[in-house]
Amino acid sequence: MKSYGKYWVLVVLLLFMSCVDNLLVTSQLASPMLALSASLVASLVGWAWLVRSLQKDRDQISACLRNPELLRPELTQKNFFGNLFAEAIQKIEESDTELVSTTQVKTMLKARLNALSKKEALMESVLDHLETGVLVFDAQHTLECSNQAAAKFVIPEADRTQNTSESGLALNKALSSDVVIPEIASLLTKTIERKDATLSRRSEFQLTGLDFQSHYRAIATNLFDENQALLGTVIVVENIGEETNEKERHAEFVSSVAHELKTPMAGIKAYIEMLLDGDCEEDEAEELYGFINEQIDRLTRLVNSMLNLARIESGVVEIKRHDCELNDILKSAADVISPNAGEKDITFTSELSDLYLPVHVDKDMLGQAIINLLSNAVKYTPHGHEVRLRSRMEDNTAVIEVRDTGMGIPENSLPHIFDRFYRVPENNRSAAGTGLGLALVHFIVTNVHNGSISVQSVVNKGTCFTVTIPLGHKEQKKKKQLAPPVTV
């Protein structure tokens, strides 16, 4: 029986009772009051049964709603509300499906948004950690973003001026010039105006502040979409101060080399011309040959010094650092210089530390540096004076001193004493030299051995070069690191 069949039975029953009541009254088998009472009782009983059935169906639906398993197909056949309940369940399931789908889409969008946020944060972090300045402009010359390295090229908001020009192009140019420094604004304008001629442009400029001065190279590149429509412009600014300084040092080096080579070559040419003319006596010719030989020796020393310095700086000469005892290196250097000191009647004294001074150095390079210092001391110390070589331990370093009582160095020459080709003007006549010896010593001590070198001098009283080298043997450190833990 269908869910509403019993209710039709009730209706038929009530109609039947009504017909029976009418027959009883018509046939006079029962009084009208009795027939009315019977009809009323039957109606009340039927309606009570109907209400009870509806309440039962309602309770059954409520029970199903409270049950997690809502799908009850049999209700559609036995329950008055079954069809409505089944349709409602179907709608709810469809809504749940849409809700699940919406939730999944929301979750995917949220995950993608988080991924994009992380990627954006990563890109911002990368840009901020770049030493190169990056500025990004849109097609209207408006600054979209920049990193920390580009902050010096952006004008602070408090210093910006407002532009009220009605021209769109003029307004764009004014905006860029108000936001960034003129050098960047000019490069941006030229790059966008000439986008059809070239994809990128570059320029170099100099910034000068209260306590700094540096050179920069800016490269502006136009960005286009797939339809070749201009998206914007990115400008990358690189600090080329060190590169510019290196170019200047290289130019000075070449100029100094040319000057140093020119002087002896000019002398050799003049002497040879005098010899070729045949106007010289035999004694004068021998003297000229001696001058030529001296100039050739000078050229040889100059070339050898330049080659040694260039080979060491460029890494052609392999640096071989080993564990050594510093005093052994100093003793070998002293043995090389002692005969030269004796020829000038100079008292040469070695005051080496009684302690063991362990160092990890290139024995030959450091020895050559000490020999250069001792050779200079002997060279610029008059006859009968004194040169001392000392060593001592100071904290975690070994200290080497080369002290003489010679001519000394004027105070204005001390800042340039380690420059290439620099020679103290007042001491030029005292001894021949190339001006590269101390530059080589400085490079060996500071760059090769991570040490330091300083000089103190007083004219006519003497000079003291102080070299500091880190103490310690590399192999001992390894042994300590590889030693097994001590168990008690």
Helices and strands as residue ranges (DSSP letters): H 5-27, H 32-66, H 75-78, H 82-129, E 133-138, E 143-146, G 148-153, G 157-159, H 168-179, H 182-193, E 200-208, E 213-224, E 230-239, H 241-277, H 282-314, E 322-325, H 326-343, E 347-351, E 358-361, H 363-379, E 386-394, E 397-404, G 411-416, G 425-427, H 437-443, I 444-448, E 452-458, E 462-470, H 474-482
